[in-house]
Amino acid sequence: MSNLDSDVIIVGGGLAGLACAVGLAEQEIKAVVLESRPRLGGRATSINDPTTGEEIDNCQHVAMGCCVNFLDFCQRVGIDDCFVRESSLTFVDKAGNHSRISANPFLPAPLNLAGAFGRAKFLTAKDKIVLARGLMSLYHANPRDYQNFAEFLDRHHQTPGTIRGYWEPVLVSALSESMERIDFRAGRKVFVDGFLSHVDAWPIWLAKKPLGWIYGERIVGWLKAKGVDVRMSSGVEQVDVVDNHVKQVRLRSGDLISAKQIVVAVPWFNIHRVLSEEVLSTIVPNVHQFEAAPISSVHLWYDQPITPLRHAVLLERVSQWLFNRTAILEEKSPGRFAYQVVISQSRELLSRPQSEIAGLVDRELREAFRVDDSTTLLHSRVITEHKAVFSPLTSTERFRPTQKTSIKGLYLAGDWTQTGWPATMEGAVISGYRAAEELLSAQGRRESIVQPEFKTRWWTRAMLAAGRVLGR
Ligand SMILES: Cc1cc2nc3c(=O)[nH]c(=O)nc-3n(C[C@H](O)[C@H](O)[C@H](O)COP(=O)(O)OP(=O)(O)OC[C@H]3O[C@@H](n4cnc5c(N)ncnc54)[C@H](O)[C@@H]3O)c2cc1C
């Protein structure tokens, strides 16, 4: 057992804790990062698949262009070369028709995507008009008028075709909840920030290396070079608070580390393990009311390629989004062809055996891409993260705590704290940057680490204002 001193301790080496460490390291503050697992990255991670020997991600993580803080974080630590920007999406409907959605580079938002949706085969002519009107109504909607997103869709007469073809696939994959449970503001933000406000907001970014390597080795190297003390397999048992001031952390090993400032960057479902009931009731009294949503990812290896597409949005199926891992990871001469299917809000699958889920997804892929029996499924693996994200319920939004707490020297970070974003890598990075700003501010230093959102250009604002007429 040993007793140490540090200026700043960060508990948790997920993206929130890492972003905080990076923000502080750039201001010459060398924190100690304590992570309970033997690796960093938290919920954005990889595991080894013993059958193939490959590092596979717990789930494909998708960022969008509007995730400016996440992209800024990647640039700061020099991992931006590990991500690729995808400039088109392919929607595959129930009949197997492919519709490619890409932006017209000469048109401003929101018109840049109008042509592609206008040509889409998964929407009827009526659906397209209803959808355009729905988007304009959404932009001008008063958030106080709606309890949840389903109510908005209903009151604005969105057709089953628009719900199945657009609203649901976008929202369920972004927020991992059903329309009835999604807070209206949270849902509106996805469409306004992601599709309507800026031409660079909608393209998606995908990792072309395993997440465990990017957020592990690559970031550890950067942090260590900056003098940050990163300790894995160092679970924190308790953060001690005395007379409303943080005092020290007790590790599970029995070691004690004292510090004047401590950032607790663990998820909402773990926080009661490191903070006492008394502290929790002061700073996050409603934390037990957060609800979690599961996400499942189905990994499949075939002996031949099943589609040349890098990724596809699958409509009206249990499978929601396909990622061609062999293509995205740029494997030159693979012996097998790896795909990953993501199923967000996968509660209905929880009671089903893995083999049944993999069989269902295999059948759906064969149907969507017209794959015959000469192609063999070599191996499959289903990974379900039961507490993948917090559910963006209206009640939850009110309970999200700020990064600065009423206890001196104690800060919170994590995707579940107040960021204005749902549970995402962007939200996690914002929370870490904000915690770093607050901590610096307590030291009398005013630094701006959080990046500003995309600025909507005047012509886009003018078009959206004119769209009010269409939305009526
Ligand atoms: C299956 C799945 C799919 C997802 N898909 C996407 C996506 O496509 N796009 C997107 O933007 N986001 C996605 N997310 C969400 C994203 O992964 C999270 O929002 C983000 O990683 C959360 O980061 P965090 O640092 O807040 O929390 P976490 O990643 O949970 O990190 C917290 C860390 O604290 C550590 N810890 C806990 N207790 C202790 C303790 N006592 N002592 C020390 N350390 C401790 C944990 O081990 C963990 O490493 C997905 C998440 C999952 C699970």
Ligand as a Chemical Component Dictionary entry (heavy atoms), coordinates in Angstrom:
data_LIG
# 
_chem_comp.id                   LIG 
_chem_comp.type                 NON-POLYMER 
_chem_comp.pdbx_formal_charge   0 
_chem_comp.three_letter_code    LIG 
# 
loop_
_chem_comp_atom.comp_id 
_chem_comp_atom.atom_id 
_chem_comp_atom.alt_atom_id 
_chem_comp_atom.type_symbol 
_chem_comp_atom.charge 
_chem_comp_atom.model_Cartn_x 
_chem_comp_atom.model_Cartn_y 
_chem_comp_atom.model_Cartn_z 
_chem_comp_atom.pdbx_ordinal 
LIG C1  C1  C 0 -22.450 -0.734 -28.572 1  
LIG C2  C2  C 0 -22.221 0.743  -28.586 2  
LIG C3  C3  C 0 -22.351 1.447  -29.769 3  
LIG C4  C4  C 0 -22.132 2.823  -29.788 4  
LIG N1  N1  N 0 -22.193 3.502  -30.980 5  
LIG C5  C5  C 0 -21.836 4.802  -31.011 6  
LIG C6  C6  C 0 -21.735 5.490  -32.247 7  
LIG O1  O1  O 0 -21.943 4.930  -33.327 8  
LIG N2  N2  N 0 -21.384 6.807  -32.221 9  
LIG C7  C7  C 0 -21.120 7.470  -31.055 10 
LIG O2  O2  O 0 -20.780 8.654  -31.107 11 
LIG N3  N3  N 0 -21.223 6.830  -29.867 12 
LIG C8  C8  C 0 -21.572 5.524  -29.815 13 
LIG N4  N4  N 0 -21.645 4.882  -28.619 14 
LIG C9  C9  C 0 -21.544 5.658  -27.376 15 
LIG C10 C10 C 0 -20.099 5.949  -27.008 16 
LIG O3  O3  O 0 -19.323 4.772  -27.011 17 
LIG C11 C11 C 0 -20.112 6.549  -25.601 18 
LIG O4  O4  O 0 -20.994 7.648  -25.575 19 
LIG C12 C12 C 0 -18.749 7.030  -25.143 20 
LIG O5  O5  O 0 -17.725 6.117  -25.472 21 
LIG C13 C13 C 0 -18.828 7.257  -23.634 22 
LIG O6  O6  O 0 -17.583 7.665  -23.129 23 
LIG P1  P1  P 0 -17.436 7.992  -21.582 24 
LIG O7  O7  O 0 -16.012 8.302  -21.350 25 
LIG O8  O8  O 0 -18.455 8.990  -21.192 26 
LIG O9  O9  O 0 -17.828 6.648  -20.797 27 
LIG P2  P2  P 0 -17.158 5.215  -20.865 28 
LIG O10 O10 O 0 -16.716 4.918  -22.237 29 
LIG O11 O11 O 0 -18.114 4.281  -20.239 30 
LIG O12 O12 O 0 -15.833 5.348  -19.982 31 
LIG C14 C14 C 0 -15.833 5.285  -18.590 32 
LIG C15 C15 C 0 -14.570 4.577  -18.120 33 
LIG O13 O13 O 0 -14.546 4.577  -16.698 34 
LIG C16 C16 C 0 -14.000 3.347  -16.278 35 
LIG N5  N5  N 0 -14.388 3.114  -14.885 36 
LIG C17 C17 C 0 -15.616 2.803  -14.405 37 
LIG N6  N6  N 0 -15.559 2.657  -13.068 38 
LIG C18 C18 C 0 -14.269 2.887  -12.699 39 
LIG C19 C19 C 0 -13.588 2.885  -11.453 40 
LIG N7  N7  N 0 -14.220 2.586  -10.324 41 
LIG N8  N8  N 0 -12.278 3.178  -11.443 42 
LIG C20 C20 C 0 -11.611 3.486  -12.587 43 
LIG N9  N9  N 0 -12.215 3.469  -13.805 44 
LIG C21 C21 C 0 -13.524 3.196  -13.840 45 
LIG C22 C22 C 0 -14.596 2.345  -17.244 46 
LIG O14 O14 O 0 -13.868 1.144  -17.262 47 
LIG C23 C23 C 0 -14.504 3.122  -18.561 48 
LIG O15 O15 O 0 -13.295 2.888  -19.223 49 
LIG C24 C24 C 0 -21.846 3.498  -28.578 50 
LIG C25 C25 C 0 -21.712 2.793  -27.393 51 
LIG C26 C26 C 0 -21.871 1.427  -27.386 52 
LIG C27 C27 C 0 -21.660 0.670  -26.110 53 
# 
loop_
_chem_comp_bond.comp_id 
_chem_comp_bond.atom_id_1 
_chem_comp_bond.atom_id_2 
_chem_comp_bond.value_order 
_chem_comp_bond.pdbx_ordinal 
LIG C1  C2  SING 1  
LIG C2  C3  SING 2  
LIG C2  C26 DOUB 3  
LIG C3  C4  DOUB 4  
LIG C4  N1  SING 5  
LIG C4  C24 SING 6  
LIG N1  C5  DOUB 7  
LIG C5  C6  SING 8  
LIG C5  C8  SING 9  
LIG C6  O1  DOUB 10 
LIG C6  N2  SING 11 
LIG N2  C7  SING 12 
LIG C7  O2  DOUB 13 
LIG C7  N3  SING 14 
LIG N3  C8  DOUB 15 
LIG C8  N4  SING 16 
LIG N4  C9  SING 17 
LIG N4  C24 SING 18 
LIG C9  C10 SING 19 
LIG C10 O3  SING 20 
LIG C10 C11 SING 21 
LIG C11 O4  SING 22 
LIG C11 C12 SING 23 
LIG C12 O5  SING 24 
LIG C12 C13 SING 25 
LIG C13 O6  SING 26 
LIG O6  P1  SING 27 
LIG P1  O7  DOUB 28 
LIG P1  O8  SING 29 
LIG P1  O9  SING 30 
LIG O9  P2  SING 31 
LIG P2  O10 DOUB 32 
LIG P2  O11 SING 33 
LIG P2  O12 SING 34 
LIG O12 C14 SING 35 
LIG C14 C15 SING 36 
LIG C15 O13 SING 37 
LIG C15 C23 SING 38 
LIG O13 C16 SING 39 
LIG C16 N5  SING 40 
LIG C16 C22 SING 41 
LIG N5  C17 SING 42 
LIG N5  C21 SING 43 
LIG C17 N6  DOUB 44 
LIG N6  C18 SING 45 
LIG C18 C19 SING 46 
LIG C18 C21 DOUB 47 
LIG C19 N7  SING 48 
LIG C19 N8  DOUB 49 
LIG N8  C20 SING 50 
LIG C20 N9  DOUB 51 
LIG N9  C21 SING 52 
LIG C22 O14 SING 53 
LIG C22 C23 SING 54 
LIG C23 O15 SING 55 
LIG C24 C25 DOUB 56 
LIG C25 C26 SING 57 
LIG C26 C27 SING 58 
# 
